[in-house]
Amino acid sequence: MELRRPMTEASAATAAADDDMPRPGDVLGKYQLLDVLGQGGSCRVYRGKHTRLPIQVAVKVLNSELASDQTLLAQLRDEAALLAGLNHPNIVRLWDFDDEGKHPYIVTELVDGRTLAELIEQSGPLMPDWAVYIMAQVVEGLAAAHQLGIVHRDIKPGNILLTKDGKAKLVDLGLALVQRSKASSARPEHTPTRSSVMGTAAYIAPEQARNPDLCDHRADMYSLGATFYHALTGRMPFEGRSRMDVIIKHLQEPLVPPRRHNPSIPAVLSGLIERLMAKNPAERFATYDELAHVLRLLAECND
């Protein structure tokens, strides 16, 4: 689920009144819900506070009408289990989890800031040095996840939180894949359908669109490239009339270099994003260490 712009007081009240979800002021487990932070297709996220400790948290609650959906419930459990195994400053931390009541939920640290998506919407394209700084932090978080065999599969601006002091934190492991063995880099003979595609169309890697279970960390690299293409140009890498139209363009259409949309992007940074978004995973970076090294060199050039 993508964290969206905080709801207004009126819209939050309306949303809470329209369904069987908890309302601001309700207590869920050990947490009192204060207000609604965001709404996704399967979950709602609240700002909450611990009833006994002086801490605020984010509470992600599975929508009531979907709480009996065993697939979504399993995804929520998997997300909690993955977050429990990750302890990294660039990944949001898990505080609690409960799936036994009427409203299954995950509790994470509350990040005081905004998403990269909000920053782009409010301020327009990022300065190249600021984009490199954020990208380097996201790479650190992805590298930590990769060490545990985790492929995020939903890297996008809405899933990168930025604190007020400039720290980037990855959120939402709801679509994450844990690799039990090396995923094949071969492209299976598979035509994506609306129901089979897992991920966000604007940032999805071609191989993930073909088969979401046969992708590895290089799919996250592609989505990272698409995310920072958007951050540096203010526009998506590919646009279309429908979700499937955008996905087909990721699969088939050549990428317009980001520097062509924003000439202030250094040629080397534009080339880096083009490499991350290569259609063939083998043409991207082989490891996060290799990518992090290039980002360090870029950062040094800006100093």
C-alpha positions in Angstrom: 0.0 0.0 0.0 1.3 3.4 -0.9 1.2 6.0 1.8 -0.8 9.0 0.5 -1.1 12.6 1.5 -2.7 12.9 5.0 -6.5 13.2 4.8 -8.3 16.4 5.9 -10.3 16.2 9.1 -13.5 16.2 7.1 -12.5 13.5 4.7 -11.1 11.3 7.5 -14.4 11.6 9.4 -16.3 10.7 6.2 -14.1 7.7 5.5 -14.5 6.4 9.0 -18.2 6.8 9.0 -18.7 5.1 5.7 -17.4 1.6 6.7 -16.8 -0.7 9.6 -13.2 0.4 10.1 -11.9 1.8 13.4 -12.5 5.5 13.9 -10.1 8.2 15.3 -10.4 7.9 19.0 -10.9 4.2 19.1 -8.4 1.9 20.9 -7.0 -1.0 18.9 -5.0 -3.4 21.1 -2.5 -1.1 23.0 -2.9 1.8 20.6 -5.3 4.7 20.5 -6.0 5.9 16.9 -5.6 9.6 16.5 -6.2 10.4 12.8 -6.1 8.8 9.3 -2.8 9.2 7.5 -3.6 7.3 4.3 -5.8 4.9 2.5 -5.0 2.1 0.1 -6.8 -0.6 -1.8 -6.5 -3.1 1.1 -5.5 -1.1 4.2 -5.9 2.1 6.0 -3.0 3.8 8.0 -3.6 5.7 11.2 -1.5 7.8 13.4 -1.7 6.3 16.8 -0.2 6.5 20.3 0.6 3.8 22.8 -1.9 3.8 25.6 0.8 3.4 28.3 4.0 4.7 26.7 4.7 8.2 25.4 5.2 7.2 21.8 3.4 7.8 18.6 3.2 5.1 15.9 1.7 4.3 12.5 -1.0 1.6 12.6 -1.7 -0.2 9.3 -5.2 -1.9 9.5 -6.5 -4.4 6.9 -9.9 -3.2 5.6 -12.8 -4.8 7.4 -14.4 -6.3 4.3 -11.1 -7.9 3.4 -10.1 -9.3 6.8 -11.5 -12.7 5.9 -9.5 -12.8 2.6 -6.8 -15.4 3.5 -4.5 -14.2 0.7 -4.5 -10.6 2.0 -4.2 -11.8 5.6 -1.2 -13.9 4.7 0.4 -10.9 2.9 -0.1 -8.8 6.1 1.5 -11.6 8.2 4.4 -12.0 5.7 5.0 -8.2 5.8 5.2 -8.3 9.6 7.5 -11.2 9.6 9.8 -9.6 7.0 9.9 -6.3 8.9 10.7 -8.2 12.1 13.8 -9.5 10.5 15.0 -6.1 9.3 16.8 -3.7 11.5 18.2 -0.9 9.3 18.0 2.9 9.6 16.6 3.2 6.0 13.7 0.7 6.5 10.8 1.6 8.7 10.9 -0.4 12.0 8.2 -2.9 13.2 6.8 -2.3 16.7 3.8 -4.7 16.9 1.5 -7.0 15.0 -1.9 -8.7 15.7 -4.0 -10.8 13.4 -6.4 -12.4 15.8 -9.1 -9.7 16.2 -11.7 -8.2 13.9 -9.1 -5.7 12.6 -5.7 -7.3 11.8 -3.0 -4.6 12.0 0.7 -3.9 11.8 2.3 -1.2 14.0 5.5 0.6 12.8 7.5 3.6 13.8 5.9 6.9 12.8 8.1 8.8 10.4 7.8 12.5 10.9 8.0 13.8 7.3 6.5 13.2 3.9 6.8 10.7 1.0 9.0 11.3 -2.0 5.8 11.4 -4.0 4.5 14.3 -1.9 7.8 16.1 -2.3 7.7 15.8 -6.1 4.1 17.0 -6.2 4.7 19.9 -3.9 8.2 21.1 -5.1 8.6 19.7 -8.6 11.8 17.9 -9.9 14.6 17.4 -7.3 18.0 18.9 -7.6 20.4 16.2 -8.8 22.6 16.2 -5.7 19.5 15.9 -3.5 18.3 13.0 -5.6 21.6 11.2 -5.4 21.6 11.6 -1.6 18.2 10.1 -1.3 18.9 7.3 -3.8 22.0 6.3 -2.0 20.0 5.8 1.2 17.4 3.8 -0.5 20.1 1.6 -2.0 21.4 1.0 1.6 18.0 -0.2 2.7 17.5 -2.4 -0.4 20.9 -4.0 0.1 20.0 -4.9 3.7 16.8 -6.5 2.5 18.6 -8.3 -0.3 21.0 -9.9 2.3 17.9 -11.6 3.7 16.8 -12.7 0.2 14.0 -10.0 0.1 12.9 -8.4 -3.2 10.6 -5.5 -2.4 8.7 -5.4 -5.7 7.0 -2.1 -5.1 9.7 0.6 -5.1 8.1 3.9 -5.9 8.0 7.5 -4.6 5.0 6.8 -2.4 6.9 4.1 -0.6 9.9 6.2 0.3 9.4 8.3 3.4 11.7 11.3 4.0 12.2 12.6 7.6 12.6 16.3 8.4 16.4 15.8 8.8 16.7 14.2 5.3 16.7 10.5 6.1 15.0 8.2 3.7 13.1 5.1 4.9 11.5 2.4 2.8 8.0 1.3 3.7 5.4 -1.3 2.6 6.7 -4.8 2.2 3.2 -6.0 1.3 4.3 -7.3 -2.1 7.8 -8.5 -1.1 9.2 -11.8 -2.3 11.5 -13.9 -0.3 13.8 -15.8 -2.6 14.3 -19.4 -1.6 16.7 -19.9 -4.6 18.2 -17.8 -7.3 15.4 -16.6 -9.6 16.0 -17.4 -13.2 17.1 -14.5 -15.4 15.5 -16.2 -18.4 12.4 -14.6 -19.7 9.5 -17.1 -19.4 7.0 -17.3 -22.2 4.3 -15.4 -20.4 1.9 -12.5 -21.5 0.9 -10.3 -18.5 -2.8 -10.0 -17.8 -4.5 -7.5 -15.6 -4.9 -10.0 -12.8 -1.3 -11.5 -13.0 0.7 -8.2 -12.7 2.0 -7.5 -9.2 3.4 -4.1 -8.6 2.8 -0.5 -9.6 2.6 0.0 -13.3 4.4 3.3 -13.5 7.6 1.8 -12.0 7.4 -1.9 -12.7 10.4 -3.8 -14.2 9.7 -5.7 -17.5 10.6 -9.1 -16.0 8.4 -8.5 -13.0 5.4 -7.7 -15.3 6.0 -11.0 -17.1 6.2 -13.1 -14.0 6.4 -11.5 -10.5 7.7 -14.7 -9.0 10.7 -14.9 -11.3 12.4 -11.7 -10.6 15.3 -10.8 -8.4 16.9 -7.7 -6.8 17.5 -6.2 -10.3 13.7 -5.7 -10.6 14.0 -3.4 -7.6 16.9 -1.6 -9.3 14.7 -1.0 -12.3 11.9 0.4 -10.1 14.4 2.5 -8.3 15.6 4.0 -11.6 12.0 4.7 -12.6 11.4 6.3 -9.2 14.3 8.7 -9.6 13.5 9.3 -13.3 10.2 10.7 -11.9 12.0 12.6 -9.1 14.4 14.3 -11.5 12.1 15.1 -14.3 8.7 15.5 -12.6 7.2 12.9 -15.0 6.8 9.2 -15.2 9.2 7.3 -17.5 6.2 5.9 -19.5 2.6 7.2 -19.6 -0.4 5.6 -21.2 -4.2 5.5 -21.3 -4.4 2.5 -19.0 -2.4 0.5 -16.6 -1.8 -2.2 -19.2 -0.8 0.4 -21.7 1.9 1.7 -19.4 3.1 -1.9 -18.6 3.4 -2.7 -22.3 5.6 0.4 -22.8 7.9 -0.8 -20.0 8.2 -4.1 -21.9 8.7 -2.7 -25.4 9.2 1.0 -25.7 12.7 2.6 -25.7 13.3 4.9 -22.7 13.7 8.6 -23.4 16.8 9.7 -21.4 15.8 11.7 -18.4 18.3 14.4 -19.4 16.2 15.1 -22.5 13.3 16.2 -20.2 15.6 18.1 -17.7 18.9 19.3 -19.2 20.2 20.2 -15.7 20.6 16.5 -14.9 24.3 15.6 -15.3 25.0 13.2 -18.2 26.5 10.6 -15.9 23.4 10.6 -13.6 21.1 10.4 -16.6 23.2 7.4 -17.9 23.0 5.8 -14.4 19.2 5.9 -14.5 19.2 4.6 -18.1 21.3 1.6 -17.0 19.1 0.9 -14.0 16.1 0.9 -16.4 17.6 -1.4 -19.0 15.0 -3.8 -20.3 17.4 -6.7 -19.8 18.2 -7.3 -16.1 21.7 -8.5 -17.1 22.5 -4.9 -18.4 21.8 -3.4 -15.0 24.1 -3.4 -12.0 25.0 -6.9 -10.8 25.1 -5.9 -7.1 24.0 -3.1 -4.8 27.6 -2.7 -3.8 28.5 -1.8 -7.4 25.6 0.6 -7.5 26.4 2.2 -4.2 30.0 2.7 -5.3 28.9 4.7 -8.4 26.6 6.8 -6.2 29.4 7.6 -3.9 31.5 8.8 -6.8 28.6 11.0 -8.0 28.2 12.4 -4.5 31.9 13.2 -4.3 31.7 15.0 -7.7 29.0 17.3 -6.2 31.0 18.1 -3.1 
